[in-house]
Amino acid sequence: MPHRSFQLWLNERCYLVVEFTTIDGLIASFVVRLMQVTRHGDTNVARYDTAHGMAHLDILSRKGNLLEKRWLGNTTFEDALTAAIHDFKTNYENYLHPESD
């Protein structure tokens, strides 16, 4: 069960942390975290993952509390992982928290 992880910087203020596990070449689980760099530290603002046995998106508050959960429906984990990375790369600015003191 190989586990892989990597970071992908989107700009100087945010990056993705991608982790996934494969079994026989297929994605068995994954998490894609959109991280925002702030003066108070790095914050997870949204994540796609496969907890609960189904791919979904969690949108988080500044304090890390769940604001919204969006289920991806009947999609393979491979397709969901690809879609998650594409969504965050394309739309990351829509998820970021505004800077404040």
PyMOL commands that set and color helices and strands:
alter all, ss='L'
color gray80, all
select helices_A, chain A and resi 51-53+77-95
alter helices_A, ss='H'
color red, helices_A
select strands_A, chain A and resi 3-11+14-23+26-38+41-49+56-60+66-71
alter strands_A, ss='S'
color yellow, strands_A
deselect
rebuild
show_as cartoon
